[in-house]
């Protein structure tokens, strides 16, 4: 398929590369340059801010029912255009086409969810304190939102950011990832074609630090939504605090998986391997630190490695490929250095641990056993196709392992003991917990973490609330 022309979307206008800096967009499977992406300059960002300021009252005044009809129509358009958009996601980000198709479906579902939930931004009437006085509480759109989306889910992440803001009645300026711009523009174009007015939705690209500083510092912006790394999230939170702007920060994690010895080992392995190597492990909730009870540890490790070695790796557009490349060249040395350091510290290589020769940023599905807690890969998120395994003796040790890091995005546990299930729910420190399941995301469920993994949630009613402010009104 032909790669689309790239542009900035500001105040309903497409702005191309003329007179602007550009950067190449590269297919990570072939290293082919797909196109040139225009980067916003200061004037472009000012124009986007002014457009968002002017369009906010227009979009807000349309009311939740009309806004909902537009969002539902956009969801329908995404489904109609699904195959072409899914292929675009594979070309830009590298994931297997089957995964891209699922992601496109989820993106449409997210827009549809906010189309409905935007009609349920309920207030309340308080009990009267005296005759003739009425007290009410109402929810109102917070105002223009600056949203920053990463590259690993180039369809789902923009849908989350745009769906929540637009569903609540806010205008939005989104800076998606420069690695996968066509996907974000496809989501935005569906919304524009469905009827979102000019200026209510703006899409800009550029040097991340320049764009974030410019947008967040502007008094036009009332809220900041960011998905990305913990260090950058802290910087943006500090910047937003200077203007007391509301923030939603969905940051990194290092998800533990506790596997107790009462499980069906093969059934857990089938789920674990599919989830670990989804999107080449480039998933913020990817299961990574596998703590396995001693009595089944060696069997689990051997089964994990055997399954990993049979995963077909290649261009995501090819039939039968289950895992594509890493998203960009700098991920290869980043992942390799963490693996090498762990092996030098005593970890056993059971599968992978090497780049795949040839074009593209491919790294073999990797399984490491007996990884010491001191290894960097046990303390910092590898964000790649690597599973690290370590044994544990009892429940208390497992909980201590799960909670020992300053992160708390997602966690997983597998057991058939009902009392243990309840204790896991009480004691594991994470924003999302999958028990006997690796599914921790749905449009109607809150998605977010605790501790250094951020604050606030996307999706669910919590995602809408992040774009609303509460007002108390007394009438007499």
N, C-alpha and C positions, 0 to 999 in steps of 0.2 A: 504494500500500500504506500501511497505517496505521503510524505511527511508534511504536515500543515505549515503554513506561514505563521510565524510567531509575532506577537505584538503585545503592547501594553493596552489595557482597557481602562480608559479614564473618561468619566462623564459621558459614557455611551460611545466614545470614539476609539477606533483602533489606531494606535500610534506605532509605526514601524521603526526600523533601525536607522532611518535617515537622520543624520545629525546626532546620533547617540552612540555611546560605546556598545559593543556587542561581546558576547561570549559564545563559544560553540556548545552545542548540545550533542553528546556522544552516546551512541548505542553501546552499552557496556558488554554486550555479547560479541560484537564484531569490531569495536573501536572505530566504527564509521561515524563521521560527522553528519548528523541528521539535519542540522540547520543552525542558523545564527539567531541568538536571542537578544533583543534590544534591552538595554539596561536603563532604568529611569535616572534622570538627572534631578537636581534640586527643583527645577521649575516643574518637572512632571509631578513630583511629590506634592508640591504646593497646589498644583491643579487638582490632584486627587483629593487632597484635604478640603479644598473649597467645594469640590463637587459633592463630597460626602456631607459637608455641613449644609449645603443647600437642599440636598435630596432627602435628608433625614425627615423633616416635617412632612414632606410629600408622601414618602413611603409609610410613615407612621399613621398619617391621616387616612390611608386606604383601608385601615381596619383589618382585624385578624381574619375575617372570612375571605375577603378579597385576596389578602396576602397568601392565605392558605390555598386558594385555588391556583395561584401562580406557582407556588412551590410544588403542588401536586402535578401540575402540568409539566414542570421541569423534570420531575421524577419520571413521568411517562416518556418524555423526550430522551432521557438517558437510556431507558430500557429499549426504545426504538433504535437508538444509535449504538447499542451496547457492544456489538461485535467489533466495530471499527474502533471504538474508544478503548476496549480491552486490549486490542492489538497495539494500539498506541502506547498503552501503559507498559506492555512487555518490551517494546522497542526502546522506551526511554529509561525504564527502571530495571529491566532484566528479568522480572519474575516470570514463572511459568504461565502460559496463557490461561490454563485452567484456574489458577489463582487470580489472575487479573479479571476474569469473568465473574468470579465470586465477588471480588472487590467492587466491581461496577454495580452489581445487584445490591450490595450493602449501601453504596453511595446513594442509589435511588431510594432505598428504604429509609435512609436517614432524612432525606429531604421530605419524604412523605410523612415521617413521624413528626417533624417540626411543623409541617402544614397543619396537622391536627392539633398538636400540643399548643401551638400559638393561640388557639381559641380558648385555651384553658388557663390563661394567666389570671387566675381568680384573685379577687380581693375578698374583703369581708366587712360586715357591719357589726360594730361592737355594741354590747348591751348599753342601753341608755343610762346615763348617770343623773339626768334631770330632764324634765319635760321641755320639749321644743328644741332639744340639742341632739343632733345626730353625729355620730363618730364613725368614720369609715377608713378602711385601709385599702389602698389600690396599688397595683403593680404597673409600672410604666417602663418603656424602653430606656435603657441607660444612655443611649446616644451613639454617635459614630464609634465603631470598633476597629482597632488595628489587629489583624490576625496574621499569624506566621505559621505556615504549614511545612513540614519536612518532606523528604523525598521517598521515604520507605513505603508509604501507602499514598501514591500520587492522586488517587481518586477519592478514597475514603477520607483522608485528612482535609482536603478542601471542602468536601461535602459537610463535614462536621462544623468547620468554622463558618461557612456561609449559611448553613441551615439554621444554626442557633441564632445568629445575629439577625438574619432576615426574618426568621419566624417570630422573633420577639418584637420586630418593628424597628430595628436599628439599621442604619446604613453601615457599610463595611468597606475597608480597604484591606485587601489580602495580598501578602507577599508569599507566594508559594516557593517551592524549591526550584532553583535554577536548573537542577539536573533533570527535572521532569515537567517542563512548563506547559507542554501541549495538553497534558491531562487536566491540569488546573483550568486551563482556558476552555477545555471541552465542558467541564462542569459549569463554569461561569456562562458560557454561551447558551447552554440549555436554560439557565435561569433568565438570561436576557431575552431569548426567544419566547420564553413563557410569559414575559410581561413585566419583569423587574424594571422600573424606570431608570433612565440615565442618571448616573451619579450615586444611586443607592448601592451599586456594586462596582467596585473598582479593583483592578488587578495590576500590580506592579512587580517588577523584578529589578534586582540590583545587588550591589555589594551589601551583604546582610547588615554589617555594623552601620553603614551609612543610612540605609533605609530605616532601620529600627530607631536609630537616634533621631532622625528627622521626624518620623511619624509620632513616636511616643512623646517627644518633647512638645508637640503642638497642643495648644489648648483645645483644639477641635476634638481630639481623641478623648473618649471618656472611659474606654475599657481596652485591655490588652489580653489577647488569647494567644498562647504560644505552646507549641509542641516541639521538643528538641532536647538538647543536652542540659545537664544540671548546671554547668558553669555559665552557659549563655542564659539559661533561665534566671539565675541569680542576678546577672547583670541587668536583664530587662526588668526584673522586679524592682531593683533599686532605682532604675531610671523612671519607672512608672510611679514609684513612691514619691518622687519629687513633685508630682502633680496630683497626688492622692488618687490615682486612677485605679479602678478595679482590675484585678488580674486573675486569670485562670492559667495555671502552669501545669502542663502535663509533661513531666520530665523523665529522665531515664530510670531504669531499674536494673535488677540483676536477679531474676526470678528463681527462687528455690523450688525444688520438687522433692517432697518427702514420700518415699515409697516404702511402705511397711510390709512385713513378711507374710501377711494374710491375703495378699492380692493374687489374681491370676496374672502371673508374670508376663506371659506372652501377650495377653490382651492389653496390658499397660504399655508394653514395649511398642506395639503397633501404633497406639495413640501418641506415645512420646516421640518416636522417630518422625512421624508425620508433622507433629507440631514443632519440633526443634528445628527442622530443616526447611520449614515454610519460609518462603522469601529469603532463602539462604541465611536464615537466622537473624535477618535485619528487621527485627520486630521488637518493640519496646517491652512487650509482655512475653517474649520468647522464653520458654523454659530452658534454663542454662545450668544451674547448680543442682545436680541430681544427688541427693543424699539417700542412700539405699541401705535398708537394714542388713546387718552382717550375714545372716543366714541365707539370703538370696542374692547377695552382692555380686559374686563372681558370675552366676548364671545371668543376672541382669546385664552386667557389663559385656559379656560375650554376645548376648542376643542383640544388644544395642549396636555393637560394632558390626555384626554380621548384616544387620538390616541397613546400616549406613553404607556399607560397601556396595550394596546392590542398587543404590539410588542412581538413576540416570541423570547426569549433569550435562547441560548444554544450552543452546539457544532456546529460549522459552517458547519460540514460535514453532519449534520442531515437535513432531508427534512423540509422545512417550516421555518427554523431558519432565522430570519432577522437581529439579532445582536449577535455577539459572545462575548467572554470575553475581558477584558483588556489584554494587551500584556504581562505583567509581574506582579509579586506580589507587587512590590513597588508602582504601580499605585493605588491600592485599598486604602491604607491609605492617599495617596496624594489627591485623589478626595474626599474621605469622610471628611477629615479635612476642606477642603474649603467649602463644603456643610454645615457642622455643624456650622462653624463660621458665614456663611450667615444667617442661621436660628436663631442663637443666636442674630443676629443683626436686626431681624425683618422680614426676608423673610418667605413667606408662602410655605409650601411643598404641591404641587398639585399632584405629582406622584413620585414614587421611593424613593430616598434618603436612600437606604439601599443596603448592599451587599446581594447577593443571596447565601444562604447556600449550602454547598456541595463542591465537588471538583471543581477546576478551579477558575479563577480570575474574577468572574462575578459580575457586579454591575447593579442594575435595572435602566432602562431609567428614568431620573429624570427631573422634571420641577419645577422650583422655581419662584414664583411671588413676586412682590413688593420688589425686591432685591435692597438695598440701594447702592449708588455709592461708599460708604466707604467700602463695603464688599470686601474682597480679591478676591473673585471669579469674581467681576466686574472689577478688575484691573490686574489680572494675569490669563493667559490662563489655564483653568482647564484640557484640553486635555483628556476629558472623556465624558461619555454620560449624559451631563448636559446642559439644556437650562435655561437661566436666563432671566426673563421678567421684564420690567419696563415701565410705561406709559409715554407719552410725550404729550404736548399741541399743539405745532405748529411747522412749518418747521424749524425755527431758533433753537429751542430747540433740535430738532432731529439731526440737523447737529452738534451742539455743543456736544451732547452725542457721536455721531459717531467718532468725531475727538479728543476727550479729552485725549486719551491715547497716549503714545509715540510709538505705533505700527501702521503699515499701510500695512499689507499684502493683505488681501481681505476684501471686504465689500459688502453688499447687500441692495437693497431697492425695495419696491413694491408699485406702484402707477399707476393709469390710466391717470394721468394728464400730458399732453405732455410737458408743460412748466416746470413743476416740474422735469420731467425726465432730461431735459437739465441742470437745476440748480444742481441736484444731481451729474451729471457727472462733473460739474465744481468744486463743493465745497467739495466733500468727498475726504479725503486724504488717498489713498490706491494705491497699485500697480495694483490691479485687482478689478473690480467693476461689480457685476451682478445686472442688473436692470430687475426686473420681471423674474429672473432666478437665480438658484444657480450654474450654470455651468460657471466656470472661468478658465478652463484649457483645452488645446487642443495642440497636437504636433506642430501645426503651429503658436501658440500664445505664447507671452512671459509670463513667470511665475516668478514673483518676487515681492518684496515689496519696501516700502519707509520707511523713519524714522528708528527706531530701528529694523524694520523687515528685514533690510539687504539692499544689493545693487547688481546690476546686475540681469540678468534674465537667466533662463534656458528655453529650447524649443524655437521654432520660430527662425528667423534669428538672434535674439539677443543671443540665446544659442550658435550658431555657432561662432558668433563674439567674444564671451568670450574666445574662444580658438584660436583666430587669432591675429596677430600683423600687424600693418600697416607700410609699408616701402615706402619711397619716393626715386625715382631713377632719376638722371639726366644723360643723355648720350649726348656726343658731339663728 
